[in-house]
Amino acid sequence: ISPKGSFYAFPNITNTGFSSEVLSDHLLDKAGIAVCPGNFFGPSGEGYIRFCYANSKENIRKALIKINDLLI
């Protein structure tokens, strides 16, 4: 069943060593992937980023590969 709206994931990124804003900027600048820093949702959001996954499976797969390549 196709979603009728946007859906989000809010992964913990503390093991990356980046703040949520720094990682968000890095993903946009280096991979062209736009995410929202968790701290935009308040202080308890630090250490997380928000992904919207209302996209094709192929585009999501490509984005995850790019993210993996940047973080390894």
PQR file of N, CA, C, O and H, with PARSE charges and radii, in Angstrom:
ATOM      1  N   ILE A   1       0.857  -1.182   0.000 -0.4000 1.5000
ATOM      2  CA  ILE A   1       0.000   0.000   0.000 -0.0000 2.0000
ATOM      3  C   ILE A   1       0.894   1.234   0.000  0.5500 1.7000
ATOM      4  O   ILE A   1       1.788   1.358   0.838 -0.5500 1.4000
ATOM      5  N   SER A   2       0.661   2.122  -0.916 -0.4000 1.5000
ATOM      6  CA  SER A   2       1.435   3.361  -0.989 -0.0000 2.0000
ATOM      7  C   SER A   2       0.976   4.328   0.096  0.5500 1.7000
ATOM      8  O   SER A   2      -0.223   4.463   0.338 -0.5500 1.4000
ATOM      9  H   SER A   2      -0.065   2.021  -1.597  0.4000 1.0000
ATOM     10  N   PRO A   3       1.923   5.004   0.754 -0.5600 1.5000
ATOM     11  CA  PRO A   3       1.531   5.977   1.781  0.2800 2.0000
ATOM     12  C   PRO A   3       0.834   7.170   1.161  0.5500 1.7000
ATOM     13  O   PRO A   3       1.085   7.514   0.006 -0.5500 1.4000
ATOM     14  N   LYS A   4      -0.035   7.796   1.921 -0.4000 1.5000
ATOM     15  CA  LYS A   4      -0.750   8.973   1.454 -0.0000 2.0000
ATOM     16  C   LYS A   4      -0.128  10.257   2.002  0.5500 1.7000
ATOM     17  O   LYS A   4      -0.715  11.333   1.890 -0.5500 1.4000
ATOM     18  H   LYS A   4      -0.239   7.517   2.859  0.4000 1.0000
ATOM     19  N   GLY A   5       1.045  10.142   2.588 -0.4000 1.5000
ATOM     20  CA  GLY A   5       1.739  11.299   3.130 -0.0000 2.0000
ATOM     21  C   GLY A   5       3.199  10.977   3.338  0.5500 1.7000
ATOM     22  O   GLY A   5       3.689   9.935   2.903 -0.5500 1.4000
ATOM     23  H   GLY A   5       1.522   9.268   2.679  0.4000 1.0000
ATOM     24  N   SER A   6       3.874  11.863   3.993 -0.4000 1.5000
ATOM     25  CA  SER A   6       5.299  11.670   4.256 -0.0000 2.0000
ATOM     26  C   SER A   6       5.516  10.831   5.507  0.5500 1.7000
ATOM     27  O   SER A   6       4.725  10.870   6.450 -0.5500 1.4000
ATOM     28  H   SER A   6       3.476  12.709   4.347  0.4000 1.0000
ATOM     29  N   PHE A   7       6.588  10.083   5.491 -0.4000 1.5000
ATOM     30  CA  PHE A   7       6.977   9.292   6.647 -0.0000 2.0000
ATOM     31  C   PHE A   7       8.424   9.605   6.976  0.5500 1.7000
ATOM     32  O   PHE A   7       9.212   9.951   6.095 -0.5500 1.4000
ATOM     33  H   PHE A   7       7.230  10.051   4.725  0.4000 1.0000
ATOM     34  N   TYR A   8       8.762   9.484   8.229 -0.4000 1.5000
ATOM     35  CA  TYR A   8      10.082   9.896   8.685 -0.0000 2.0000
ATOM     36  C   TYR A   8      10.746   8.818   9.526  0.5500 1.7000
ATOM     37  O   TYR A   8      10.085   8.032  10.205 -0.5500 1.4000
ATOM     38  H   TYR A   8       8.122   9.204   8.944  0.4000 1.0000
ATOM     39  N   ALA A   9      12.065   8.803   9.462 -0.4000 1.5000
ATOM     40  CA  ALA A   9      12.890   7.996  10.353 -0.0000 2.0000
ATOM     41  C   ALA A   9      13.740   8.979  11.147  0.5500 1.7000
ATOM     42  O   ALA A   9      14.112  10.035  10.634 -0.5500 1.4000
ATOM     43  H   ALA A   9      12.602   9.441   8.910  0.4000 1.0000
ATOM     44  N   PHE A  10      14.045   8.641  12.380 -0.4000 1.5000
ATOM     45  CA  PHE A  10      14.794   9.534  13.275 -0.0000 2.0000
ATOM     46  C   PHE A  10      15.944   8.740  13.898  0.5500 1.7000
ATOM     47  O   PHE A  10      15.924   8.454  15.095 -0.5500 1.4000
ATOM     48  H   PHE A  10      13.743   7.784  12.796  0.4000 1.0000
ATOM     49  N   PRO A  11      16.963   8.378  13.074 -0.5600 1.5000
ATOM     50  CA  PRO A  11      18.035   7.526  13.585  0.2800 2.0000
ATOM     51  C   PRO A  11      18.992   8.252  14.527  0.5500 1.7000
ATOM     52  O   PRO A  11      19.228   9.454  14.406 -0.5500 1.4000
ATOM     53  N   ASN A  12      19.526   7.488  15.458 -0.4000 1.5000
ATOM     54  CA  ASN A  12      20.544   7.960  16.381 -0.0000 2.0000
ATOM     55  C   ASN A  12      21.873   7.992  15.639  0.5500 1.7000
ATOM     56  O   ASN A  12      22.280   6.990  15.052 -0.5500 1.4000
ATOM     57  H   ASN A  12      19.334   6.512  15.556  0.4000 1.0000
ATOM     58  N   ILE A  13      22.555   9.141  15.662 -0.4000 1.5000
ATOM     59  CA  ILE A  13      23.817   9.298  14.928 -0.0000 2.0000
ATOM     60  C   ILE A  13      25.000   9.562  15.870  0.5500 1.7000
ATOM     61  O   ILE A  13      26.059   9.998  15.420 -0.5500 1.4000
ATOM     62  H   ILE A  13      22.224   9.955  16.139  0.4000 1.0000
ATOM     63  N   THR A  14      24.827   9.302  17.166 -0.4000 1.5000
ATOM     64  CA  THR A  14      25.883   9.635  18.124 -0.0000 2.0000
ATOM     65  C   THR A  14      27.184   8.879  17.854  0.5500 1.7000
ATOM     66  O   THR A  14      28.261   9.397  18.149 -0.5500 1.4000
ATOM     67  H   THR A  14      23.966   8.948  17.531  0.4000 1.0000
ATOM     68  N   ASN A  15      27.111   7.675  17.303 -0.4000 1.5000
ATOM     69  CA  ASN A  15      28.336   6.913  17.027 -0.0000 2.0000
ATOM     70  C   ASN A  15      29.148   7.466  15.870  0.5500 1.7000
ATOM     71  O   ASN A  15      30.276   7.026  15.648 -0.5500 1.4000
ATOM     72  H   ASN A  15      26.236   7.254  17.063  0.4000 1.0000
ATOM     73  N   THR A  16      28.599   8.426  15.124 -0.4000 1.5000
ATOM     74  CA  THR A  16      29.349   9.013  14.012 -0.0000 2.0000
ATOM     75  C   THR A  16      30.384  10.024  14.489  0.5500 1.7000
ATOM     76  O   THR A  16      31.339  10.321  13.771 -0.5500 1.4000
ATOM     77  H   THR A  16      27.682   8.783  15.305  0.4000 1.0000
ATOM     78  N   GLY A  17      30.199  10.555  15.700 -0.4000 1.5000
ATOM     79  CA  GLY A  17      31.096  11.586  16.204 -0.0000 2.0000
ATOM     80  C   GLY A  17      30.724  12.987  15.752  0.5500 1.7000
ATOM     81  O   GLY A  17      31.405  13.948  16.111 -0.5500 1.4000
ATOM     82  H   GLY A  17      29.423  10.314  16.282  0.4000 1.0000
ATOM     83  N   PHE A  18      29.658  13.125  14.972 -0.4000 1.5000
ATOM     84  CA  PHE A  18      29.201  14.426  14.484 -0.0000 2.0000
ATOM     85  C   PHE A  18      27.993  14.892  15.283  0.5500 1.7000
ATOM     86  O   PHE A  18      27.217  14.073  15.776 -0.5500 1.4000
ATOM     87  H   PHE A  18      29.105  12.344  14.681  0.4000 1.0000
ATOM     88  N   SER A  19      27.833  16.198  15.411 -0.4000 1.5000
ATOM     89  CA  SER A  19      26.572  16.733  15.934 -0.0000 2.0000
ATOM     90  C   SER A  19      25.523  16.583  14.837  0.5500 1.7000
ATOM     91  O   SER A  19      25.863  16.335  13.680 -0.5500 1.4000
ATOM     92  H   SER A  19      28.464  16.863  15.011  0.4000 1.0000
ATOM     93  N   SER A  20      24.276  16.732  15.190 -0.4000 1.5000
ATOM     94  CA  SER A  20      23.229  16.574  14.186 -0.0000 2.0000
ATOM     95  C   SER A  20      23.323  17.640  13.087  0.5500 1.7000
ATOM     96  O   SER A  20      23.087  17.340  11.917 -0.5500 1.4000
ATOM     97  H   SER A  20      24.001  16.934  16.130  0.4000 1.0000
ATOM     98  N   GLU A  21      23.662  18.863  13.449 -0.4000 1.5000
ATOM     99  CA  GLU A  21      23.793  19.916  12.440 -0.0000 2.0000
ATOM    100  C   GLU A  21      24.998  19.698  11.545  0.5500 1.7000
ATOM    101  O   GLU A  21      24.910  19.881  10.330 -0.5500 1.4000
ATOM    102  H   GLU A  21      23.854  19.107  14.400  0.4000 1.0000
ATOM    103  N   VAL A  22      26.122  19.310  12.130 -0.4000 1.5000
ATOM    104  CA  VAL A  22      27.330  19.086  11.329 -0.0000 2.0000
ATOM    105  C   VAL A  22      27.116  17.932  10.357  0.5500 1.7000
ATOM    106  O   VAL A  22      27.477  18.042   9.185 -0.5500 1.4000
ATOM    107  H   VAL A  22      26.193  19.162  13.117  0.4000 1.0000
ATOM    108  N   LEU A  23      26.536  16.831  10.821 -0.4000 1.5000
ATOM    109  CA  LEU A  23      26.292  15.701   9.927 -0.0000 2.0000
ATOM    110  C   LEU A  23      25.285  16.078   8.845  0.5500 1.7000
ATOM    111  O   LEU A  23      25.457  15.690   7.690 -0.5500 1.4000
ATOM    112  H   LEU A  23      26.243  16.742  11.773  0.4000 1.0000
ATOM    113  N   SER A  24      24.252  16.816   9.188 -0.4000 1.5000
ATOM    114  CA  SER A  24      23.269  17.244   8.195 -0.0000 2.0000
ATOM    115  C   SER A  24      23.921  18.095   7.109  0.5500 1.7000
ATOM    116  O   SER A  24      23.667  17.895   5.921 -0.5500 1.4000
ATOM    117  H   SER A  24      24.112  17.131  10.127  0.4000 1.0000
ATOM    118  N   ASP A  25      24.754  19.038   7.515 -0.4000 1.5000
ATOM    119  CA  ASP A  25      25.468  19.880   6.545 -0.0000 2.0000
ATOM    120  C   ASP A  25      26.415  19.047   5.695  0.5500 1.7000
ATOM    121  O   ASP A  25      26.512  19.257   4.486 -0.5500 1.4000
ATOM    122  H   ASP A  25      24.960  19.201   8.480  0.4000 1.0000
ATOM    123  N   HIS A  26      27.113  18.105   6.314 -0.4000 1.5000
ATOM    124  CA  HIS A  26      28.061  17.235   5.618 -0.0000 2.0000
ATOM    125  C   HIS A  26      27.340  16.390   4.563  0.5500 1.7000
ATOM    126  O   HIS A  26      27.819  16.267   3.436 -0.5500 1.4000
ATOM    127  H   HIS A  26      27.035  17.934   7.296  0.4000 1.0000
ATOM    128  N   LEU A  27      26.200  15.813   4.921 -0.4000 1.5000
ATOM    129  CA  LEU A  27      25.445  14.998   3.968 -0.0000 2.0000
ATOM    130  C   LEU A  27      24.960  15.830   2.785  0.5500 1.7000
ATOM    131  O   LEU A  27      24.975  15.362   1.647 -0.5500 1.4000
ATOM    132  H   LEU A  27      25.810  15.913   5.836  0.4000 1.0000
ATOM    133  N   LEU A  28      24.537  17.047   3.047 -0.4000 1.5000
ATOM    134  CA  LEU A  28      24.066  17.910   1.969 -0.0000 2.0000
ATOM    135  C   LEU A  28      25.225  18.341   1.072  0.5500 1.7000
ATOM    136  O   LEU A  28      25.134  18.262  -0.153 -0.5500 1.4000
ATOM    137  H   LEU A  28      24.524  17.428   3.972  0.4000 1.0000
ATOM    138  N   ASP A  29      26.316  18.796   1.692 -0.4000 1.5000
ATOM    139  CA  ASP A  29      27.456  19.304   0.924 -0.0000 2.0000
ATOM    140  C   ASP A  29      28.179  18.218   0.133  0.5500 1.7000
ATOM    141  O   ASP A  29      28.567  18.446  -1.013 -0.5500 1.4000
ATOM    142  H   ASP A  29      26.390  18.860   2.688  0.4000 1.0000
ATOM    143  N   LYS A  30      28.362  17.062   0.718 -0.4000 1.5000
ATOM    144  CA  LYS A  30      29.184  16.013   0.106 -0.0000 2.0000
ATOM    145  C   LYS A  30      28.398  14.993  -0.704  0.5500 1.7000
ATOM    146  O   LYS A  30      28.949  14.376  -1.616 -0.5500 1.4000
ATOM    147  H   LYS A  30      28.046  16.876   1.649  0.4000 1.0000
ATOM    148  N   ALA A  31      27.115  14.803  -0.386 -0.4000 1.5000
ATOM    149  CA  ALA A  31      26.356  13.752  -1.059 -0.0000 2.0000
ATOM    150  C   ALA A  31      25.043  14.243  -1.672  0.5500 1.7000
ATOM    151  O   ALA A  31      24.359  13.480  -2.355 -0.5500 1.4000
ATOM    152  H   ALA A  31      26.668  15.303   0.356  0.4000 1.0000
ATOM    153  N   GLY A  32      24.685  15.509  -1.437 -0.4000 1.5000
ATOM    154  CA  GLY A  32      23.441  16.030  -1.979 -0.0000 2.0000
ATOM    155  C   GLY A  32      22.202  15.443  -1.315  0.5500 1.7000
ATOM    156  O   GLY A  32      21.128  15.392  -1.914 -0.5500 1.4000
ATOM    157  H   GLY A  32      25.240  16.129  -0.882  0.4000 1.0000
ATOM    158  N   ILE A  33      22.365  14.995  -0.056 -0.4000 1.5000
ATOM    159  CA  ILE A  33      21.259  14.392   0.682 -0.0000 2.0000
ATOM    160  C   ILE A  33      20.804  15.377   1.754  0.5500 1.7000
ATOM    161  O   ILE A  33      21.583  15.767   2.623 -0.5500 1.4000
ATOM    162  H   ILE A  33      23.237  15.036   0.431  0.4000 1.0000
ATOM    163  N   ALA A  34      19.541  15.770   1.683 -0.4000 1.5000
ATOM    164  CA  ALA A  34      18.994  16.726   2.646 -0.0000 2.0000
ATOM    165  C   ALA A  34      18.298  15.966   3.767  0.5500 1.7000
ATOM    166  O   ALA A  34      17.384  15.176   3.526 -0.5500 1.4000
ATOM    167  H   ALA A  34      18.908  15.453   0.977  0.4000 1.0000
ATOM    168  N   VAL A  35      18.740  16.214   4.986 -0.4000 1.5000
ATOM    169  CA  VAL A  35      18.114  15.681   6.193 -0.0000 2.0000
ATOM    170  C   VAL A  35      17.922  16.850   7.151  0.5500 1.7000
ATOM    171  O   VAL A  35      18.477  17.928   6.944 -0.5500 1.4000
ATOM    172  H   VAL A  35      19.482  16.856   5.182  0.4000 1.0000
ATOM    173  N   CYS A  36      17.156  16.639   8.169 -0.4000 1.5000
ATOM    174  CA  CYS A  36      16.913  17.685   9.155 -0.0000 2.0000
ATOM    175  C   CYS A  36      17.638  17.336  10.451  0.5500 1.7000
ATOM    176  O   CYS A  36      17.470  16.234  10.971 -0.5500 1.4000
ATOM    177  H   CYS A  36      16.705  15.763   8.337  0.4000 1.0000
ATOM    178  N   PRO A  37      18.440  18.258  10.978 -0.5600 1.5000
ATOM    179  CA  PRO A  37      19.118  17.977  12.246  0.2800 2.0000
ATOM    180  C   PRO A  37      18.111  17.785  13.377  0.5500 1.7000
ATOM    181  O   PRO A  37      17.118  18.507  13.467 -0.5500 1.4000
ATOM    182  N   GLY A  38      18.372  16.826  14.219 -0.4000 1.5000
ATOM    183  CA  GLY A  38      17.467  16.529  15.324 -0.0000 2.0000
ATOM    184  C   GLY A  38      17.302  17.667  16.298  0.5500 1.7000
ATOM    185  O   GLY A  38      16.237  17.818  16.896 -0.5500 1.4000
ATOM    186  H   GLY A  38      19.178  16.239  14.147  0.4000 1.0000
ATOM    187  N   ASN A  39      18.346  18.486  16.475 -0.4000 1.5000
ATOM    188  CA  ASN A  39      18.232  19.575  17.442 -0.0000 2.0000
ATOM    189  C   ASN A  39      17.233  20.639  17.006  0.5500 1.7000
ATOM    190  O   ASN A  39      16.868  21.498  17.809 -0.5500 1.4000
ATOM    191  H   ASN A  39      19.212  18.364  15.989  0.4000 1.0000
ATOM    192  N   PHE A  40      16.781  20.604  15.749 -0.4000 1.5000
ATOM    193  CA  PHE A  40      15.729  21.517  15.310 -0.0000 2.0000
ATOM    194  C   PHE A  40      14.408  21.202  16.001  0.5500 1.7000
ATOM    195  O   PHE A  40      13.487  22.018  15.986 -0.5500 1.4000
ATOM    196  H   PHE A  40      17.078  19.906  15.097  0.4000 1.0000
ATOM    197  N   PHE A  41      14.314  20.023  16.603 -0.4000 1.5000
ATOM    198  CA  PHE A  41      13.104  19.601  17.295 -0.0000 2.0000
ATOM    199  C   PHE A  41      13.224  19.772  18.804  0.5500 1.7000
ATOM    200  O   PHE A  41      12.379  19.290  19.559 -0.5500 1.4000
ATOM    201  H   PHE A  41      15.062  19.360  16.615  0.4000 1.0000
ATOM    202  N   GLY A  42      14.274  20.457  19.239 -0.4000 1.5000
ATOM    203  CA  GLY A  42      14.492  20.701  20.656 -0.0000 2.0000
ATOM    204  C   GLY A  42      15.777  20.046  21.131  0.5500 1.7000
ATOM    205  O   GLY A  42      16.371  19.251  20.404 -0.5500 1.4000
ATOM    206  H   GLY A  42      14.960  20.848  18.625  0.4000 1.0000
ATOM    207  N   PRO A  43      16.212  20.370  22.343 -0.5600 1.5000
ATOM    208  CA  PRO A  43      17.483  19.871  22.862  0.2800 2.0000
ATOM    209  C   PRO A  43      17.572  18.347  22.918  0.5500 1.7000
ATOM    210  O   PRO A  43      18.657  17.792  22.743 -0.5500 1.4000
ATOM    211  N   SER A  44      16.476  17.676  23.153 -0.4000 1.5000
ATOM    212  CA  SER A  44      16.539  16.212  23.238 -0.0000 2.0000
ATOM    213  C   SER A  44      16.680  15.560  21.865  0.5500 1.7000
ATOM    214  O   SER A  44      16.888  14.350  21.777 -0.5500 1.4000
ATOM    215  H   SER A  44      15.595  18.127  23.295  0.4000 1.0000
ATOM    216  N   GLY A  45      16.569  16.346  20.792 -0.4000 1.5000
ATOM    217  CA  GLY A  45      16.758  15.825  19.446 -0.0000 2.0000
ATOM    218  C   GLY A  45      18.205  15.748  19.016  0.5500 1.7000
ATOM    219  O   GLY A  45      18.525  15.138  17.995 -0.5500 1.4000
ATOM    220  H   GLY A  45      16.400  17.329  20.864  0.4000 1.0000
ATOM    221  N   GLU A  46      19.098  16.375  19.802 -0.4000 1.5000
ATOM    222  CA  GLU A  46      20.523  16.306  19.455 -0.0000 2.0000
ATOM    223  C   GLU A  46      20.968  14.843  19.489  0.5500 1.7000
ATOM    224  O   GLU A  46      20.590  14.074  20.373 -0.5500 1.4000
ATOM    225  H   GLU A  46      18.839  16.871  20.631  0.4000 1.0000
ATOM    226  N   GLY A  47      21.781  14.489  18.497 -0.4000 1.5000
ATOM    227  CA  GLY A  47      22.234  13.107  18.373 -0.0000 2.0000
ATOM    228  C   GLY A  47      21.381  12.289  17.419  0.5500 1.7000
ATOM    229  O   GLY A  47      21.567  11.081  17.276 -0.5500 1.4000
ATOM    230  H   GLY A  47      22.088  15.113  17.779  0.4000 1.0000
ATOM    231  N   TYR A  48      20.440  12.968  16.767 -0.4000 1.5000
ATOM    232  CA  TYR A  48      19.554  12.316  15.796 -0.0000 2.0000
ATOM    233  C   TYR A  48      19.453  13.191  14.553  0.5500 1.7000
ATOM    234  O   TYR A  48      19.707  14.394  14.613 -0.5500 1.4000
ATOM    235  H   TYR A  48      20.290  13.950  16.883  0.4000 1.0000
ATOM    236  N   ILE A  49      19.086  12.594  13.436 -0.4000 1.5000
ATOM    237  CA  ILE A  49      18.718  13.333  12.240 -0.0000 2.0000
ATOM    238  C   ILE A  49      17.398  12.762  11.736  0.5500 1.7000
ATOM    239  O   ILE A  49      17.065  11.608  12.005 -0.5500 1.4000
ATOM    240  H   ILE A  49      18.879  11.616  13.387  0.4000 1.0000
ATOM    241  N   ARG A  50      16.652  13.584  11.003 -0.4000 1.5000
ATOM    242  CA  ARG A  50      15.360  13.121  10.495 -0.0000 2.0000
ATOM    243  C   ARG A  50      15.432  12.946   8.985  0.5500 1.7000
ATOM    244  O   ARG A  50      15.779  13.868   8.247 -0.5500 1.4000
ATOM    245  H   ARG A  50      16.923  14.522  10.785  0.4000 1.0000
ATOM    246  N   PHE A  51      15.094  11.739   8.546 -0.4000 1.5000
ATOM    247  CA  PHE A  51      14.984  11.411   7.129 -0.0000 2.0000
ATOM    248  C   PHE A  51      13.515  11.335   6.753  0.5500 1.7000
ATOM    249  O   PHE A  51      12.708  10.804   7.516 -0.5500 1.4000
ATOM    250  H   PHE A  51      14.812  10.989   9.145  0.4000 1.0000
ATOM    251  N   CYS A  52      13.161  11.851   5.601 -0.4000 1.5000
ATOM    252  CA  CYS A  52      11.859  11.580   5.014 -0.0000 2.0000
ATOM    253  C   CYS A  52      12.074  10.452   4.014  0.5500 1.7000
ATOM    254  O   CYS A  52      12.922  10.555   3.127 -0.5500 1.4000
ATOM    255  H   CYS A  52      13.816  12.282   4.981  0.4000 1.0000
ATOM    256  N   TYR A  53      11.310   9.381   4.159 -0.4000 1.5000
ATOM    257  CA  TYR A  53      11.490   8.276   3.229 -0.0000 2.0000
ATOM    258  C   TYR A  53      10.293   8.095   2.302  0.5500 1.7000
ATOM    259  O   TYR A  53       9.971   6.975   1.905 -0.5500 1.4000
ATOM    260  H   TYR A  53      10.622   9.298   4.879  0.4000 1.0000
ATOM    261  N   ALA A  54       9.636   9.203   1.959 -0.4000 1.5000
ATOM    262  CA  ALA A  54       8.563   9.169   0.966 -0.0000 2.0000
ATOM    263  C   ALA A  54       9.207   9.358  -0.409  0.5500 1.7000
ATOM    264  O   ALA A  54       9.122  10.424  -1.020 -0.5500 1.4000
ATOM    265  H   ALA A  54       9.898  10.113   2.281  0.4000 1.0000
ATOM    266  N   ASN A  55       9.848   8.296  -0.868 -0.4000 1.5000
ATOM    267  CA  ASN A  55      10.572   8.318  -2.132 -0.0000 2.0000
ATOM    268  C   ASN A  55      10.602   6.904  -2.670  0.5500 1.7000
ATOM    269  O   ASN A  55      10.114   5.978  -2.025 -0.5500 1.4000
ATOM    270  H   ASN A  55       9.918   7.431  -0.372  0.4000 1.0000
ATOM    271  N   SER A  56      11.165   6.738  -3.833 -0.4000 1.5000
ATOM    272  CA  SER A  56      11.243   5.390  -4.404 -0.0000 2.0000
ATOM    273  C   SER A  56      12.282   4.560  -3.648  0.5500 1.7000
ATOM    274  O   SER A  56      13.226   5.101  -3.072 -0.5500 1.4000
ATOM    275  H   SER A  56      11.563   7.491  -4.358  0.4000 1.0000
ATOM    276  N   LYS A  57      12.093   3.259  -3.659 -0.4000 1.5000
ATOM    277  CA  LYS A  57      13.060   2.366  -3.017 -0.0000 2.0000
ATOM    278  C   LYS A  57      14.437   2.527  -3.633  0.5500 1.7000
ATOM    279  O   LYS A  57      15.442   2.461  -2.925 -0.5500 1.4000
ATOM    280  H   LYS A  57      11.326   2.820  -4.127  0.4000 1.0000
ATOM    281  N   GLU A  58      14.500   2.737  -4.934 -0.4000 1.5000
ATOM    282  CA  GLU A  58      15.791   2.905  -5.620 -0.0000 2.0000
ATOM    283  C   GLU A  58      16.505   4.169  -5.137  0.5500 1.7000
ATOM    284  O   GLU A  58      17.708   4.131  -4.880 -0.5500 1.4000
ATOM    285  H   GLU A  58      13.684   2.791  -5.509  0.4000 1.0000
ATOM    286  N   ASN A  59      15.790   5.282  -5.008 -0.4000 1.5000
ATOM    287  CA  ASN A  59      16.418   6.517  -4.518 -0.0000 2.0000
ATOM    288  C   ASN A  59      16.865   6.377  -3.069  0.5500 1.7000
ATOM    289  O   ASN A  59      17.920   6.887  -2.693 -0.5500 1.4000
ATOM    290  H   ASN A  59      14.813   5.313  -5.217  0.4000 1.0000
ATOM    291  N   ILE A  60      16.073   5.694  -2.259 -0.4000 1.5000
ATOM    292  CA  ILE A  60      16.455   5.463  -0.864 -0.0000 2.0000
ATOM    293  C   ILE A  60      17.715   4.607  -0.808  0.5500 1.7000
ATOM    294  O   ILE A  60      18.625   4.889  -0.028 -0.5500 1.4000
ATOM    295  H   ILE A  60      15.216   5.280  -2.565  0.4000 1.0000
ATOM    296  N   ARG A  61      17.772   3.556  -1.637 -0.4000 1.5000
ATOM    297  CA  ARG A  61      18.954   2.690  -1.684 -0.0000 2.0000
ATOM    298  C   ARG A  61      20.192   3.491  -2.084  0.5500 1.7000
ATOM    299  O   ARG A  61      21.249   3.338  -1.472 -0.5500 1.4000
ATOM    300  H   ARG A  61      17.033   3.327  -2.270  0.4000 1.0000
ATOM    301  N   LYS A  62      20.073   4.345  -3.106 -0.4000 1.5000
ATOM    302  CA  LYS A  62      21.207   5.171  -3.553 -0.0000 2.0000
ATOM    303  C   LYS A  62      21.669   6.109  -2.436  0.5500 1.7000
ATOM    304  O   LYS A  62      22.869   6.285  -2.224 -0.5500 1.4000
ATOM    305  H   LYS A  62      19.215   4.469  -3.604  0.4000 1.0000
ATOM    306  N   ALA A  63      20.719   6.706  -1.728 -0.4000 1.5000
ATOM    307  CA  ALA A  63      21.070   7.623  -0.640 -0.0000 2.0000
ATOM    308  C   ALA A  63      21.788   6.880   0.484  0.5500 1.7000
ATOM    309  O   ALA A  63      22.769   7.385   1.029 -0.5500 1.4000
ATOM    310  H   ALA A  63      19.744   6.563  -1.901  0.4000 1.0000
ATOM    311  N   LEU A  64      21.311   5.690   0.835 -0.4000 1.5000
ATOM    312  CA  LEU A  64      21.956   4.921   1.904 -0.0000 2.0000
ATOM    313  C   LEU A  64      23.370   4.503   1.522  0.5500 1.7000
ATOM    314  O   LEU A  64      24.257   4.472   2.375 -0.5500 1.4000
ATOM    315  H   LEU A  64      20.513   5.279   0.393  0.4000 1.0000
ATOM    316  N   ILE A  65      23.586   4.188   0.269 -0.4000 1.5000
ATOM    317  CA  ILE A  65      24.940   3.860  -0.202 -0.0000 2.0000
ATOM    318  C   ILE A  65      25.845   5.082  -0.083  0.5500 1.7000
ATOM    319  O   ILE A  65      26.980   4.965   0.378 -0.5500 1.4000
ATOM    320  H   ILE A  65      22.866   4.213  -0.424  0.4000 1.0000
ATOM    321  N   LYS A  66      25.361   6.243  -0.490 -0.4000 1.5000
ATOM    322  CA  LYS A  66      26.148   7.473  -0.371 -0.0000 2.0000
ATOM    323  C   LYS A  66      26.482   7.777   1.087  0.5500 1.7000
ATOM    324  O   LYS A  66      27.612   8.151   1.404 -0.5500 1.4000
ATOM    325  H   LYS A  66      24.438   6.338  -0.865  0.4000 1.0000
ATOM    326  N   ILE A  67      25.504   7.617   1.967 -0.4000 1.5000
ATOM    327  CA  ILE A  67      25.733   7.866   3.396 -0.0000 2.0000
ATOM    328  C   ILE A  67      26.768   6.890   3.933  0.5500 1.7000
ATOM    329  O   ILE A  67      27.682   7.286   4.656 -0.5500 1.4000
ATOM    330  H   ILE A  67      24.587   7.313   1.709  0.4000 1.0000
ATOM    331  N   ASN A  68      26.633   5.651   3.591 -0.4000 1.5000
ATOM    332  CA  ASN A  68      27.593   4.629   4.027 -0.0000 2.0000
ATOM    333  C   ASN A  68      28.997   4.995   3.553  0.5500 1.7000
ATOM    334  O   ASN A  68      29.947   4.926   4.333 -0.5500 1.4000
ATOM    335  H   ASN A  68      25.890   5.329   3.004  0.4000 1.0000
ATOM    336  N   ASP A  69      29.138   5.376   2.302 -0.4000 1.5000
ATOM    337  CA  ASP A  69      30.450   5.728   1.755 -0.0000 2.0000
ATOM    338  C   ASP A  69      31.070   6.929   2.476  0.5500 1.7000
ATOM    339  O   ASP A  69      32.287   6.983   2.654 -0.5500 1.4000
ATOM    340  H   ASP A  69      28.367   5.432   1.668  0.4000 1.0000
ATOM    341  N   LEU A  70      30.245   7.882   2.887 -0.4000 1.5000
ATOM    342  CA  LEU A  70      30.758   9.058   3.594 -0.0000 2.0000
ATOM    343  C   LEU A  70      31.194   8.749   5.027  0.5500 1.7000
ATOM    344  O   LEU A  70      32.129   9.361   5.544 -0.5500 1.4000
ATOM    345  H   LEU A  70      29.256   7.838   2.743  0.4000 1.0000
ATOM    346  N   LEU A  71      30.520   7.810   5.652 -0.4000 1.5000
ATOM    347  CA  LEU A  71      30.771   7.566   7.077 -0.0000 2.0000
ATOM    348  C   LEU A  71      31.793   6.466   7.336  0.5500 1.7000
ATOM    349  O   LEU A  71      32.231   6.286   8.473 -0.5500 1.4000
ATOM    350  H   LEU A  71      29.761   7.313   5.233  0.4000 1.0000
ATOM    351  N   ILE A  72      32.170   5.743   6.319 -0.4000 1.5000
ATOM    352  CA  ILE A  72      33.160   4.670   6.531 -0.0000 2.0000
ATOM    353  C   ILE A  72      34.542   5.167   6.147  0.5500 1.7000
ATOM    354  O   ILE A  72      35.516   4.422   6.250 -0.5500 1.4000
ATOM    355  H   ILE A  72      31.814   5.889   5.396  0.4000 1.0000
TER
END
